[in-house]
């Protein structure tokens, strides 16, 4: 089979799995791991005090937090794409 067909099938399977998960749990709410971890730690040890208080920066709103996350993801994608392209080009040159 051609690679394009295999990738297409994988994408379709991923989309079906995602849509099934959304349809099976219509009242679910997305929550990040940070909030869940804090709740679990508080349940295990209610007297726990974090040893690091953060860098003192709090984003002014949810939109800014989303923007910073998107910029972080884009920066990581650029780095990963550069590394893959570099090694692919290096392999083709030899």
C-alpha positions, 0 to 999 in steps of 0.5 A: 500500500502507498504511504499516503493511503496508510496515513489517510487511514490512520487520520480517519481512525483517529478522527472516528476515535475522537468523535466516538469519545465526544459522543460517548461523554457529551457532558465531559469537560476538558481539564488540564493535568495541573488542576487534577494533580493539585486535587490528588495531592491535596487528597493525599496530604492536605498539609502539603505546601509547594516548594516553588511558588512560580515565577510571579507571572500570571496571564491576564486572561484565558486568551493570553494563556492560550496564545502562550501555549500556541506559541510554545507549540509552534516553536516546538514544531519549528524545532522538530521540523528543522531537525527532521529536515536537517537529517533528511537533507543530510541523508540525501546529500550522502 
